[in-house]
């Protein structure tokens, strides 16, 4: 295990920057997640760290070694690919042993490490099976075992759960996190799945257009987003477009006058998280904002119910309601009242 330092990393293809001036420090044993939409530069960053892409500028240091120009097999980093990249003609044991054989380890040591790695991922006894004889979750574990067998200083995960169904994905991400904590592995994972990132990470890095937008804990990014992009990408928000008329007062383009807690006079957007909004059949008292509306759409999500409320011809608000017995769940077309405190909204000035 080792510390990972990425310093002013850049990758340019002609005039296009896939990665631009990215600097990150990952502590020994930390689980860092790169989060962002497709094409934001997160996978390119990971592949530069792994040695599969040569950077245009910047450096990568693992422990005390500058590995920027070293090939992948000399970096001692373990990589798990989105597609798992298992050799279909090799058995489970042979797949796990591949990296060890490339490092010229002895037969006895290879056998020992293969057995240890398969035991770690709960696949002991699967040595002689071929990948096609395994489920998706088992194939993912083989890929993870292959990365762990070399005893990497840094573990790199490139959307490792994206090929699994939703329920299995939830189970395997907990297994990976528990295994990472057990081994104390310095780990960097790429994903576009917010729930996955929020569940697994010690810290999150939100990227967009090749650059880092914000680094922080789950709470930092959710409660204190640095800009509108982060607020929109991490979790869900309703954005009211309009103008900050005065400190603490926001007027939407639809004509609503809303109390807010921040923002400087001028054009901007007011974001409100759906779970911070109350909904009832009577006006709210004691809240800074209490508005009438009409339910336009109801989405049943199991534990939560999404309610879309029309407040004006140009303004619509999303409300999350917990699915519990006796709770207030209006129907489409029903008049309602929504309310939230000024502190629940965040203004992003243009």
URKA-V95318 format. One record per helix or strand of 3 or more residues. SS is the DSSP state (A for helix, B for strand). FROM is the first residue (numbers start at 1). TO is the last residue. If there is no record, write none. Layout:
BEGIN
ss=<SS	SS>
from=<FROM	FROM>
to=<TO	TO>
END
This chain:
BEGIN
ss=<B	B	B	A	B	A	B	A	A	A	A	B	A	B	A	B	B	A	A	B	B	B	B	A	B	B	B	B	B	A	B>
from=<4	16	31	42	57	72	77	92	107	131	136	154	166	186	194	203	211	218	228	238	249	257	266	274	278	289	304	315	335	342	345>
to=<13	26	35	50	62	74	80	102	120	133	149	158	183	191	200	208	216	223	233	246	252	259	272	276	280	300	312	322	340	344	349>
END
